[in-house]
Amino acid sequence: MTRKVKEPAKPLPGVFQRGAVWWIRYRHSGKQHFESSKSTDVAVANALLTRKRAEITTGAFVGPDVSRTTFDDLVTMIRDDYKLNDRRSSERVEIGIKQLRGYFGGAKARDVTSDRVTAYTRLRLEDGAARATIRYELAVLRRMFTLAVQADRVTKAPHIPGMTVDNARKGFFEAADLDAVLNKLDEPLRPFIRFLYFTGWRAGEALGLTWSNIDFDAGVVRLEPGTTKNGEGREFPFGQHAALSDLLRVQRDRTKELEREQGRIISAVFHRDGEPIRSYAKAWNAACEAAGLRGRLVHDLRRTAVRNLERAGVSRSVAMKLTGHKTEAVYRRYAITSAADLSEGVAKVAILHSATVVSRGVLPFGRRQNEDNRKSESQTGGAQGVA
């Protein structure tokens, strides 16, 4: 009996040899891929090509570029994104990358799974990192994967849980508190601090002001688009604010006098002897300590301005435009209510209730009881007289 010899497998279209090893060729999303079967057996290459085509059809395709994507590739993508879009927080991102790399560095992107992210979060908490810091690091990781998915470098992003952070401060300044601190500050810092108190602008925005931003004729301070935290331009019409208007005019007169003395142009609105203010933290902390207000922040002035706008009855949409808050959720965190606000509110309600009682002719309980007694006596006497 003649034994039938099994014929060797024939390569499918798209299967070819490089040396003794069989390779496959296929297309996905308009891109041609080449992948080694790592075998000298054509049947292995045929099976690999068949599987890849099935994955493409079902949407489960994982190309060689995806399987090779590493955490360092994700880092490159987010750095390129920040550079391309000229984002202002690139330095902070680098701090986040440094922490993430200490745990995920060298790993494949596909190995950055949800359970590993949870383990990372736990370790950071055990190391004593602030919850707000960890939340930011996770946001950086989430952005990395968003960019990678968009670039088809990973098929999907892992679930990256959020973190609840309750770090909203409650600090604000009453007028007397501010005066106490101002009295302990050096003269060059006083107009700068008062400007923040009046406007609620961020310290960096105020320190970046030049006289070209001040339009005395129109009575407006302007910030150009791209110079603020949210990237939007802003105006503050100081012409309607006598104290702020006086502050800026006095500061301008002092600056002109200093320009004549030094024989040069001083562009900064707030300065020390003509030089831009670079640092103020040490002087601020010392002044707060001396005023008995230890631990207060310059940023508390922003919270105070928001609260003052609320107290004055300024509509929220207008107030947000003045202070530069882009979202109402963030603005609400600054709209702090003090004990004095609560007392004032109750007093207003009491006046309303009192007016309502009088208008309806309703008497307080004691007076009402006496009036009822008099009526009863009158009625009784009248009945006896008839009898």
Backbone hydrogen bonds, N-H to C=O, Kabsch-Sander energy under -0.5 kcal/mol:
donor,donor_aa,acceptor,acceptor_aa,energy
15,V,12,L,-2.3
16,F,23,W,-2.3
18,R,21,V,-3.0
21,V,18,R,-1.5
22,W,39,S,-2.7
23,W,16,F,-4.0
24,I,35,E,-2.6
25,R,14,G,-1.9
26,Y,33,H,-1.9
28,H,31,K,-2.8
31,K,28,H,-1.7
33,H,26,Y,-3.5
35,E,24,I,-2.0
37,S,22,W,-2.4
42,V,40,T,-0.6
44,V,41,D,-0.8
45,A,41,D,-1.3
46,N,42,V,-2.6
47,A,43,A,-2.2
48,L,44,V,-2.1
49,L,45,A,-2.5
50,T,46,N,-2.3
51,R,47,A,-2.2
52,K,48,L,-2.3
53,R,49,L,-2.3
54,A,50,T,-1.9
55,E,51,R,-2.3
56,I,52,K,-2.1
57,T,53,R,-1.9
58,T,54,A,-2.2
59,G,55,E,-1.1
60,A,55,E,-1.7
61,F,55,E,-1.0
67,S,63,G,-2.0
68,R,64,P,-1.2
69,T,65,D,-0.7
69,T,66,V,-0.9
71,F,107,A,-2.7
74,L,70,T,-1.5
75,V,71,F,-2.0
76,T,72,D,-2.1
77,M,73,D,-2.0
78,I,74,L,-2.1
79,R,75,V,-2.2
80,D,76,T,-2.4
81,D,77,M,-2.2
82,Y,78,I,-2.2
83,K,79,R,-2.3
84,L,80,D,-2.8
85,N,81,D,-2.1
86,D,83,K,-0.8
87,R,82,Y,-2.1
90,S,87,R,-0.7
93,V,89,S,-1.9
94,E,90,S,-2.0
95,I,91,E,-1.3
96,G,92,R,-1.8
97,I,93,V,-2.8
98,K,94,E,-2.1
99,Q,95,I,-1.6
100,L,96,G,-2.3
101,R,97,I,-2.9
102,G,98,K,-1.3
103,Y,99,Q,-0.5
103,Y,100,L,-1.2
104,F,100,L,-3.2
105,G,101,R,-1.9
107,A,104,F,-2.2
109,A,69,T,-2.8
110,R,69,T,-0.5
111,D,108,K,-1.3
112,V,109,A,-1.5
113,T,111,D,-1.8
117,V,113,T,-2.1
118,T,114,S,-2.2
119,A,115,D,-2.0
120,Y,116,R,-2.2
121,T,117,V,-2.3
122,R,118,T,-2.2
123,L,119,A,-2.3
124,R,120,Y,-2.3
125,L,121,T,-2.0
126,E,122,R,-2.3
127,D,123,L,-1.7
128,G,125,L,-1.3
129,A,124,R,-2.3
134,I,130,A,-2.2
135,R,131,R,-2.5
136,Y,132,A,-1.7
137,E,133,T,-2.1
138,L,134,I,-2.4
139,A,135,R,-1.8
140,V,136,Y,-2.0
141,L,137,E,-2.1
142,R,138,L,-2.5
143,R,139,A,-2.2
144,M,140,V,-2.1
145,F,141,L,-1.9
146,T,142,R,-2.0
147,L,143,R,-2.2
148,A,144,M,-2.0
149,V,145,F,-2.5
150,Q,146,T,-2.0
151,A,147,L,-1.6
152,D,149,V,-1.5
153,R,148,A,-3.0
154,V,148,A,-1.0
160,I,158,P,-0.6
165,V,163,M,-0.5
167,N,165,V,-0.6
178,L,174,E,-2.2
179,D,175,A,-2.3
180,A,176,A,-2.0
181,V,177,D,-1.8
182,L,178,L,-2.9
183,N,179,D,-2.1
184,K,181,V,-1.3
185,L,181,V,-0.6
185,L,182,L,-1.1
189,L,186,D,-1.3
190,R,186,D,-0.9
190,R,187,E,-0.9
193,I,189,L,-2.3
194,R,190,R,-2.5
195,F,191,P,-2.2
196,L,192,F,-1.8
197,Y,193,I,-1.9
198,F,194,R,-2.2
199,T,195,F,-2.5
200,G,196,L,-2.4
206,A,202,R,-2.0
207,L,203,A,-2.5
208,G,204,G,-1.2
209,L,206,A,-1.4
211,W,267,S,-1.8
213,N,210,T,-2.1
214,I,211,W,-1.0
215,D,213,N,-0.6
215,D,220,V,-2.9
216,F,214,I,-0.8
219,G,215,D,-1.6
220,V,215,D,-2.1
221,V,236,F,-2.2
222,R,213,N,-2.8
223,L,234,R,-2.9
226,G,231,G,-1.1
227,T,224,E,-1.9
231,G,228,T,-0.8
234,R,223,L,-2.0
236,F,221,V,-2.1
238,F,236,F,-1.7
239,G,219,G,-2.4
240,Q,237,P,-1.4
241,H,238,F,-2.2
242,A,240,Q,-0.5
245,S,241,H,-2.8
246,D,242,A,-2.5
247,L,243,A,-2.0
248,L,244,L,-2.3
249,R,245,S,-2.1
250,V,246,D,-2.6
251,Q,247,L,-2.2
252,R,248,L,-2.1
253,D,249,R,-2.3
254,R,250,V,-2.4
255,T,251,Q,-2.0
256,K,252,R,-2.4
257,E,253,D,-2.1
258,L,254,R,-2.0
259,E,255,T,-2.3
260,R,256,K,-2.0
261,E,257,E,-1.8
262,Q,258,L,-2.5
263,G,259,E,-1.8
264,R,259,E,-1.2
267,S,265,I,-0.6
269,V,209,L,-2.1
271,H,269,V,-0.5
272,R,275,E,-3.2
273,D,271,H,-0.6
275,E,272,R,-2.4
277,I,270,F,-0.8
278,R,276,P,-0.6
284,W,280,Y,-2.7
285,N,281,A,-2.8
286,A,282,K,-2.0
287,A,283,A,-2.1
288,C,284,W,-2.5
289,E,285,N,-2.3
290,A,286,A,-2.4
291,A,287,A,-1.7
292,G,289,E,-1.3
293,L,288,C,-3.4
296,R,293,L,-1.6
300,D,297,L,-1.1
301,L,298,V,-1.8
302,R,299,H,-0.9
303,R,299,H,-1.4
304,T,300,D,-2.3
305,A,301,L,-2.2
306,V,302,R,-1.9
307,R,303,R,-2.3
308,N,304,T,-2.5
309,L,305,A,-2.1
310,E,306,V,-2.1
311,R,307,R,-2.6
312,A,308,N,-2.1
313,G,310,E,-1.3
314,V,309,L,-2.2
319,A,315,S,-2.7
320,M,316,R,-2.4
321,K,317,S,-1.3
322,L,318,V,-2.0
323,T,319,A,-2.3
324,G,320,M,-1.8
325,H,320,M,-1.3
326,K,324,G,-0.6
331,Y,327,T,-1.8
332,R,328,E,-2.6
333,R,329,A,-0.8
333,R,330,V,-0.6
334,Y,330,V,-0.7
334,Y,331,Y,-1.4
335,A,331,Y,-1.1
336,I,334,Y,-2.5
342,L,338,S,-1.9
343,S,339,A,-2.5
344,E,340,A,-2.5
345,G,341,D,-2.3
346,V,342,L,-2.4
347,A,343,S,-2.3
348,K,344,E,-2.0
349,V,345,G,-1.9
350,A,346,V,-2.5
351,I,347,A,-2.0
352,L,348,K,-1.9
353,H,349,V,-2.7
354,S,350,A,-2.5
355,A,351,I,-2.3
356,T,352,L,-2.0
357,V,353,H,-2.4
358,V,354,S,-2.1
359,S,355,A,-2.1
360,R,356,T,-1.3
361,G,358,V,-1.3
362,V,357,V,-2.2
368,R,364,P,-2.4
369,Q,365,F,-2.3
370,N,366,G,-1.8
371,E,367,R,-2.0
372,D,368,R,-2.0
373,N,369,Q,-2.0
374,R,370,N,-2.1
375,K,371,E,-1.9
376,S,372,D,-2.0
377,E,373,N,-2.4
378,S,374,R,-2.2
379,Q,375,K,-2.1
380,T,376,S,-2.1
381,G,377,E,-2.5
382,G,378,S,-1.9
383,A,379,Q,-1.6
384,Q,380,T,-1.9
385,G,381,G,-2.0
386,V,382,G,-1.4
387,A,383,A,-1.5
